[in-house]
Amino acid sequence: MKRFCIKFCLLFLLIDGFIGLYHFGIRPNLTGDMGQIGQIPFGQEYNDRMLATCSHERKRVQEIFPQDSVTAPLLTIGDSFSKLGERGYSQFLSELLHCDAQNVNYAIEYSPVQVLVELINQDRIPDSTTVVLEVVERCFIWWMYYINLQDTAAAYYAEEVVAEPQPDNPRYLENTLLFLKKAAGIKQSITCYPTSQDLFSHQKKHNKLYIYDSPWDKDGDLRFTELTEEEIVRAYQNMDALHVLAERHGIKLVVLIAADKYDVYEPFITTDHPKNQTLDYCPEVPWIINTKPLLQAQAYAGVKDLYYINDTHWTPAGARIVADEVFRRLQDL
């Protein structure tokens, strides 16, 4: 009995020790959306260094809801790439244009493409407003394919209710088990590829490409494998029709396609992998900005950290490059 008690106590101490190690040693280093989702400890140093590259005299982008008045000469609308605040392309673009901007903030379950259509059809955007519609590549085809150009609904107009912050509940055992589950590759939504050159400045993971792909949520950078050529072609046709609709209402529309992190860095992957042809169909016209060749050229030139290694989004450096290209296109237009 005594021997059993000793073994039990040792086992308990081992389990308790690992739980403590996770919560006080590993968990604080789960930075970025990929670090959180995949339970990968990227550390704080990298994030802090990336944020230190971003400084502005003042914030130029005002967040508005669709029911608010559009008063700025520049209006942006898009997914999470348009909601990065002072680290996003809209802040840099506003500084280049020397004007303030407004960004439409809507409920996350809606398509930014459809929200824009509804705002146009309700005449809520004044004539001569410059509108940048940003759409991430992995959602681009679906959102353009299912567009309804006659839509005038306003179901998304209610402001999202912001819940009161709740005290952090450690859930020690549950979180530790989640870490072990992800480490074992069980429902792991983060895929890692080795690369032929250093694409990031992370101290330890500089030659690895981490991308998000979750077949369980039907979301991620590899969902393009489910697309058909007919859907891709139809989506681009619908985008042309959207541009015509905007012109009829006196709106200067620019479509900004935020290329998936995987698609930009795909040529550098050294193991077998699928190739994304979604943006190969993209027409080369001034009002459509395909960020894939833009950012890929920078990567070939040796520019690191266009995207965060631990996140799906552009770093301030990547966002600044995109803003420069949008500014150039607007000058040409």
C-alpha positions as CSV (number, residue, x, y, z in Angstrom):
1,M,0.0,0.0,0.0
2,K,2.8,2.4,0.9
3,R,4.6,1.7,-2.4
4,F,1.3,2.3,-4.3
5,C,0.9,5.7,-2.5
6,I,4.4,6.7,-3.4
7,K,3.8,5.9,-7.0
8,F,0.5,7.7,-7.0
9,C,2.1,10.8,-5.5
10,L,4.9,10.7,-8.0
11,L,2.4,10.4,-10.9
12,F,0.4,13.3,-9.4
13,L,3.5,15.5,-9.1
14,L,4.5,14.7,-12.7
15,I,1.1,15.6,-14.1
16,D,0.8,18.7,-11.9
17,G,4.3,19.7,-12.9
18,F,3.6,19.5,-16.6
19,I,0.4,21.4,-16.2
20,G,2.4,24.1,-14.4
21,L,5.0,24.1,-17.1
22,Y,2.4,24.6,-19.8
23,H,0.5,27.4,-18.1
24,F,3.5,29.4,-16.9
25,G,6.1,28.4,-19.5
26,I,4.4,27.5,-22.8
27,R,1.0,29.3,-22.8
28,P,2.4,32.9,-22.5
29,N,4.4,32.2,-25.7
30,L,1.4,31.2,-27.8
31,T,1.4,34.4,-29.8
32,G,-0.4,35.2,-33.0
33,D,-3.6,33.6,-34.2
34,M,-1.7,30.6,-35.4
35,G,0.0,30.2,-32.0
36,Q,-3.3,30.2,-30.3
37,I,-5.1,28.0,-32.8
38,G,-2.3,25.5,-33.2
39,Q,-0.9,25.8,-29.7
40,I,2.5,26.6,-31.1
41,P,4.9,28.7,-28.8
42,F,6.3,31.3,-31.2
43,G,7.3,33.6,-28.3
44,Q,6.8,37.3,-27.5
45,E,10.1,38.7,-28.9
46,Y,9.0,38.3,-32.6
47,N,5.6,40.0,-32.1
48,D,7.1,42.9,-30.1
49,R,9.7,43.5,-32.8
50,M,7.1,43.5,-35.6
51,L,4.9,46.0,-33.7
52,A,7.9,48.2,-33.1
53,T,8.2,48.8,-36.8
54,C,4.8,50.6,-36.8
55,S,4.6,54.2,-35.7
56,H,2.2,57.0,-36.8
57,E,1.6,60.6,-35.9
58,R,-2.0,59.9,-35.4
59,K,-4.7,57.4,-36.3
60,R,-6.3,58.3,-39.6
61,V,-8.9,55.6,-40.0
62,Q,-12.3,55.9,-38.3
63,E,-14.3,52.7,-37.7
64,I,-18.0,53.2,-38.7
65,F,-21.0,50.9,-38.9
66,P,-23.0,50.5,-42.2
67,Q,-25.8,52.7,-40.9
68,D,-23.4,55.6,-40.2
69,S,-22.9,58.5,-42.6
70,V,-20.0,58.2,-45.0
71,T,-18.1,61.5,-44.8
72,A,-14.5,60.7,-45.6
73,P,-13.2,60.8,-49.2
74,L,-11.7,57.3,-48.7
75,L,-13.9,54.4,-47.6
76,T,-12.5,50.9,-47.0
77,I,-14.5,47.8,-46.5
78,G,-13.2,44.2,-46.2
79,D,-12.5,41.3,-44.0
80,S,-9.9,41.1,-41.2
81,F,-7.1,42.6,-43.4
82,S,-9.1,45.9,-43.3
83,K,-9.5,45.8,-39.6
84,L,-5.8,45.9,-38.5
85,G,-6.1,49.5,-37.3
86,E,-2.8,51.4,-37.3
87,R,-1.0,48.3,-38.5
88,G,-3.1,48.0,-41.6
89,Y,-2.9,49.1,-45.2
90,S,-5.7,51.7,-44.8
91,Q,-3.7,53.7,-42.2
92,F,-0.6,53.8,-44.5
93,L,-2.8,54.7,-47.6
94,S,-4.5,57.5,-45.7
95,E,-1.1,59.0,-44.9
96,L,0.0,58.8,-48.5
97,L,-3.3,60.4,-49.7
98,H,-3.1,63.0,-46.9
99,C,-6.7,62.4,-46.0
100,D,-8.7,60.6,-43.3
101,A,-10.6,57.4,-44.1
102,Q,-13.5,55.4,-42.8
103,N,-13.6,51.7,-42.5
104,V,-17.0,49.9,-42.5
105,N,-17.3,47.5,-39.5
106,Y,-20.0,44.9,-39.9
107,A,-21.0,41.6,-38.4
108,I,-18.4,39.0,-39.1
109,E,-20.8,36.5,-40.7
110,Y,-21.5,38.8,-43.6
111,S,-19.6,39.1,-46.9
112,P,-17.9,42.5,-47.4
113,V,-18.8,42.2,-51.1
114,Q,-22.5,42.0,-50.3
115,V,-22.4,44.7,-47.7
116,L,-20.9,47.0,-50.3
117,V,-23.6,46.1,-52.8
118,E,-26.3,47.0,-50.3
119,L,-24.7,50.3,-49.4
120,I,-24.4,51.2,-53.1
121,N,-28.0,50.3,-53.8
122,Q,-29.2,52.3,-50.8
123,D,-27.2,55.4,-52.1
124,R,-25.4,55.6,-48.8
125,I,-22.0,56.3,-50.4
126,P,-21.7,59.9,-51.8
127,D,-20.6,60.5,-55.4
128,S,-16.8,60.7,-56.0
129,T,-16.0,58.6,-52.9
130,T,-13.0,56.3,-53.4
131,V,-13.9,52.9,-52.2
132,V,-11.3,50.1,-51.6
133,L,-13.0,46.7,-51.4
134,E,-10.5,44.3,-49.8
135,V,-11.2,40.6,-50.0
136,V,-9.0,37.8,-48.8
137,E,-8.2,35.2,-51.5
138,R,-9.5,32.1,-49.7
139,C,-13.0,33.7,-49.6
140,F,-12.8,35.8,-52.8
141,I,-14.4,33.3,-55.2
142,W,-17.3,32.3,-52.9
143,W,-18.2,35.9,-52.1
144,M,-18.0,37.1,-55.7
145,Y,-19.8,34.0,-57.0
146,Y,-22.8,34.3,-54.7
147,I,-23.2,38.1,-55.1
148,N,-26.7,39.6,-55.5
149,L,-26.4,42.9,-57.3
150,Q,-30.0,43.8,-56.6
151,D,-29.8,43.4,-52.9
152,T,-30.9,46.4,-50.7
153,A,-31.3,44.6,-47.4
154,A,-29.9,46.0,-44.1
155,A,-30.0,42.9,-41.9
156,Y,-26.4,43.6,-40.7
157,Y,-27.1,47.1,-39.6
158,A,-27.5,46.3,-35.9
159,E,-24.3,46.9,-34.0
160,E,-22.7,43.9,-32.6
161,V,-23.2,43.6,-28.9
162,V,-19.8,43.7,-27.1
163,A,-19.8,41.4,-24.2
164,E,-18.4,42.5,-20.9
165,P,-14.9,41.2,-20.3
166,Q,-14.9,38.0,-18.3
167,P,-12.2,37.1,-15.8
168,D,-9.7,34.7,-17.3
169,N,-10.6,31.2,-16.3
170,P,-7.3,29.2,-16.5
171,R,-9.0,25.8,-17.0
172,Y,-5.6,24.3,-16.4
173,L,-6.3,20.6,-17.2
174,E,-8.5,21.4,-20.3
175,N,-5.9,23.7,-21.8
176,T,-3.0,21.4,-21.2
177,L,-4.9,18.5,-22.8
178,L,-5.6,20.8,-25.8
179,F,-1.9,21.4,-26.1
180,L,-1.1,17.7,-26.1
181,K,-3.9,17.0,-28.6
182,K,-2.5,19.6,-31.0
183,A,1.1,18.5,-30.5
184,A,0.0,15.0,-31.5
185,G,-1.6,16.3,-34.7
186,I,-5.2,15.7,-33.7
187,K,-7.4,18.2,-35.5
188,Q,-4.3,20.4,-36.0
189,S,-5.4,23.4,-38.1
190,I,-1.9,24.7,-38.6
191,T,0.3,23.2,-41.4
192,C,4.0,23.7,-41.6
193,Y,6.2,23.5,-44.7
194,P,10.0,23.8,-45.0
195,T,11.2,26.6,-47.3
196,S,14.2,27.0,-49.6
197,Q,15.1,30.4,-48.0
198,D,14.5,32.4,-44.9
199,L,11.2,34.1,-45.3
200,F,10.9,35.3,-41.7
201,S,13.2,36.9,-39.1
202,H,12.0,34.6,-36.3
203,Q,15.0,33.5,-34.3
204,K,14.2,29.8,-34.5
205,K,11.6,29.3,-37.2
206,H,12.9,31.5,-40.0
207,N,12.8,28.8,-42.8
208,K,9.4,27.4,-42.0
209,L,6.1,28.4,-43.5
210,Y,3.1,28.1,-41.1
211,I,-0.3,28.3,-42.8
212,Y,-3.9,28.0,-41.5
213,D,-6.1,25.3,-43.0
214,S,-9.1,23.8,-41.2
215,P,-11.2,21.3,-43.1
216,W,-13.3,20.9,-40.0
217,D,-14.3,24.6,-40.3
218,K,-14.2,24.6,-44.1
219,D,-11.8,27.5,-43.9
220,G,-8.1,28.1,-44.6
221,D,-5.5,28.5,-47.3
222,L,-5.9,25.1,-48.9
223,R,-9.7,25.3,-49.5
224,F,-9.0,26.3,-53.1
225,T,-8.8,22.6,-53.9
226,E,-12.6,22.5,-53.7
227,L,-13.1,25.2,-56.4
228,T,-14.2,24.5,-60.0
229,E,-13.1,26.5,-63.0
230,E,-16.7,27.5,-63.7
231,E,-17.0,29.0,-60.2
232,I,-13.7,31.0,-60.6
233,V,-14.7,32.4,-64.1
234,R,-18.2,33.3,-62.9
235,A,-16.8,35.1,-59.8
236,Y,-14.6,37.3,-62.0
237,Q,-17.5,38.1,-64.3
238,N,-19.5,39.2,-61.2
239,M,-16.7,41.4,-60.1
240,D,-16.9,43.2,-63.4
241,A,-20.6,43.7,-62.9
242,L,-20.0,45.1,-59.4
243,H,-17.5,47.6,-60.9
244,V,-20.1,48.8,-63.4
245,L,-22.7,49.2,-60.6
246,A,-20.2,51.3,-58.6
247,E,-19.5,53.5,-61.6
248,R,-23.2,54.1,-62.2
249,H,-23.4,55.5,-58.7
250,G,-20.3,57.8,-59.2
251,I,-18.1,55.6,-57.0
252,K,-14.4,55.1,-57.7
253,L,-14.0,51.4,-56.8
254,V,-10.7,49.6,-56.4
255,V,-10.8,45.8,-55.6
256,L,-7.9,44.8,-53.4
257,I,-7.4,41.0,-53.3
258,A,-5.4,40.0,-50.2
259,A,-3.5,37.0,-51.4
260,D,-3.3,34.0,-49.1
261,K,0.0,33.6,-47.2
262,Y,0.3,30.1,-48.7
263,D,-0.1,31.3,-52.3
264,V,2.5,34.1,-52.0
265,Y,5.1,31.8,-50.4
266,E,4.2,28.6,-52.4
267,P,7.2,28.8,-54.8
268,F,9.6,28.5,-51.8
269,I,8.1,25.3,-50.4
270,T,10.6,22.4,-50.8
271,T,8.2,19.4,-50.3
272,D,5.2,18.2,-52.3
273,H,2.3,20.6,-52.1
274,P,-0.8,21.7,-54.2
275,K,-0.6,24.8,-56.3
276,N,-3.3,27.5,-56.0
277,Q,-4.5,28.8,-59.4
278,T,-7.3,31.0,-58.1
279,L,-5.5,34.3,-59.0
280,D,-4.1,33.1,-62.3
281,Y,-7.5,34.0,-63.7
282,C,-7.3,37.6,-62.4
283,P,-7.5,40.2,-65.1
284,E,-4.8,42.8,-65.3
285,V,-6.8,46.0,-65.1
286,P,-6.0,49.2,-63.1
287,W,-8.9,48.9,-60.7
288,I,-8.1,45.3,-59.6
289,I,-5.0,44.9,-57.4
290,N,-3.7,41.4,-57.2
291,T,-1.3,41.4,-54.2
292,K,0.2,38.0,-55.1
293,P,2.7,39.1,-57.7
294,L,3.4,42.3,-55.8
295,L,4.3,40.5,-52.6
296,Q,5.9,37.5,-54.3
297,A,8.4,39.8,-56.0
298,Q,9.4,41.3,-52.7
299,A,9.9,37.8,-51.3
300,Y,12.1,36.8,-54.2
301,A,14.1,40.0,-53.5
302,G,14.8,38.8,-50.0
303,V,12.3,41.0,-48.1
304,K,11.4,39.1,-44.9
305,D,8.2,39.2,-42.8
306,L,5.7,40.3,-45.4
307,Y,3.3,38.2,-43.4
308,Y,3.7,37.4,-39.7
309,I,5.2,33.9,-39.3
310,N,2.5,33.2,-36.6
311,D,-0.4,34.9,-38.2
312,T,-2.4,34.9,-41.5
313,H,-2.1,38.7,-42.0
314,W,0.4,41.2,-43.4
315,T,2.9,42.7,-41.0
316,P,3.1,46.5,-41.0
317,A,5.9,46.1,-43.6
318,G,3.7,44.1,-45.9
319,A,0.7,46.4,-45.4
320,R,2.9,49.4,-46.3
321,I,4.0,47.7,-49.6
322,V,0.3,47.1,-50.4
323,A,-0.7,50.6,-49.5
324,D,2.0,52.0,-51.8
325,E,0.6,50.0,-54.7
326,V,-3.0,51.1,-54.0
327,F,-1.8,54.7,-53.9
328,R,0.0,54.3,-57.2
329,R,-3.1,52.8,-58.9
330,L,-5.3,55.6,-57.6
331,Q,-2.9,58.1,-59.1
332,D,-3.1,56.3,-62.4
333,L,-6.8,56.1,-62.3
